[in-house]
């Protein structure tokens, strides 16, 4: 694993070659998520399949499907539960699987629209889901009845969420061109923290926290990348990142002055 990480790091900063292509889906890939140690990852595709891959060899280890489109996937972050994962589906359900047996372990069926995001909170005892039904729901692990449901007429669909490094805050990209914040304790809406200025209506642009929780970042439909100051909620910096939608952005955890963006122009860019 360490050798593979060194090789990836060397290629990113060196010749920038593609060192592995994982081929196996017949349609576009919607989401991927790595296991804690990075040795495996899951991919969810519009071909209605979820596949488990060996990161180093590129081999497909297992396949999972309910014949519906998986929109998002998450491993259970606990080390003793890394063989379990949940997937938000196009048919309004969240499905839990056991990788070892290939069997469905749980169905969470309360949303009224496709499930867009799943985020673990409260030391991984619970998770939050968002949906096209413009609601957030909180679930205790392996209990198929939501213990909290947040929805009101002013809310819009939330296609992207990000948890702060401290685990205290959940940033939600809202389709009304703003990022709203919820405290993970009791999932309370913090109405004083609203981040605006970008245009994301109609696009599932990713949002993220900086490693020290001082800033929030997001791409937008015009290809711009926005950075907001967490304390003041004001735009700290904006710049043109891509020709077309800037759909994803993340901070480098080991070099916090750098960010990576990706766009519909087919490019991945590293910024300082």
C-alpha positions, -999 to +999 in steps of 0.1 A: +000+000+000+028+025+009+045+017-024+013+024-043+007+057-024+043+068-032+038+060-069+005+079-070+021+109-053+050+108-077+028+107-108+006+136-095+035+159-090+057+144-117+048+132-151+010+132-144+005+099-161-026+078-157-014+048-138-046+027-137-079+026-155-108+006-140-130-006-168-162-026-161-193-003-161-213+001-193-226+036-184-214+067-166-201+064-130-222+084-105-202+080-073-171+063-058-160+058-022-128+043-008-124+020+022-106+034+052-072+019+042-077+028+005-071-008-006-106-011-021-133+012-034-169+010-045-183+025-077-220+033-085-231+036-121-260+045-142-258+009-155-276+001-122-245-018-108-224-012-077-189-027-080-162-034-055-126-029-068-091-038-057-074-004-059-039-017-067-047-045-092-078-030-108-097-062-104-134-061-099-140-082-067-178-081-063-210-068-079-243-056-063-276-045-078-313-040-071-320-032-107-323+005-098-298+033-103-275+039-073-270+076-067-246+076-038-226+051-017-208+050+016-188+025+036-196+023+073-166+042+086-161+020+117-131-003+113-151-034+124-179-025+100-159-019+068-175-049+052-209-030+053-220-002+030-252+017+022-264+031-011-289+058-019-311+047-048-332+062-076-363+044-062-363+065-029-346+037-009-314+034+010-300-002+008-275-017+031-252-046+019-227-070+034-197-073+011-187-106+026-220-123+019-233-102-009-266-100+009-289-070+016-288-063+053-313-034+056-337-012+037-344+024+047-375+034+029-390+067+040-379+093+014-403+104-013-377+110-040-343+097-052-317+097-025-288+121-033-263+119-004-255+099+027-232+113+055-222+095+087-224+116+119-223+111+157-192+089+157-208+068+129-237+057+150-261+076+127-262+090+092-280+118+074-296+114+040-308+141+015-332+136-013-350+151-043-380+153-019-362+184-004-358+169+030-331+156+053-335+125+074-315+111+103-312+074+107-297+053+135-275+026+119-294-006+110-328+008+122-351+014+092-372+042+107-358+077+106-356+094+140-356+129+126-371+145+095-364+180+084-385+196+057-402+230+052-416+249+022-385+271+020-361+242+015-347+230-019-332+197-030-297+191-017-274+172-041-242+175-022-231+175+015-198+177+033-189+171+070-164+194+087-132+179+100-144+184+135-176+165+128-197+193+142-211+209+110-228+196+079-226+218+048-254+213+024-254+226-012-289+238-019-304+242-053-314+278-045-277+289-050-266+288-014-248+265+011-267+260+043-252+247+075-266+222+101-251+214+135-247+176+136-258+175+172-295+171+169-292+183+133-301+219+139-302+244+111-277+273+117-294+302+100-265+325+107-242+305+085-253+309+048-228+310+019-239+327-013-226+342-045-222+311-067-247+297-092-254+260-088-291+256-096-296+224-116-261+211-109-247+188-082-216+209-074-196+195-046-188+216-015-161+210+010-144+222+042-107+231+045-088+207+068-088+234+096-124+243+091-115+279+084-130+279+048-157+264+027-152+257-010-175+251-039-175+251-077-204+265-097-222+263-130-201+290-146-168+271-140-158+293-111-144+281-078-155+300-046-138+301-012-157+315+017-144+325+051-162+303+077-164+329+104-177+358+084-195+338+056-180+363+031-164+353-002-126+351+005-117+343-031-132+334-064-115+324-097-123+309-130-113+272-128-129+255-158-146+260-191-180+248-182-193+235-149-168+231-120-185+201-105-160+190-078-134+205-055-114+191-025-086+204-003-054+183-001-054+170+034-015+168+036-009+201+018-036+225+030-025+254+007-036+233-023-070+223-038-080+201-066-110+209-089-126+189-117-150+202-144-172+193-173-143+203-196-128+169-188-099+183-168-087+178-132-066+208-119-043+212-090-042+248-075-020+265-050 
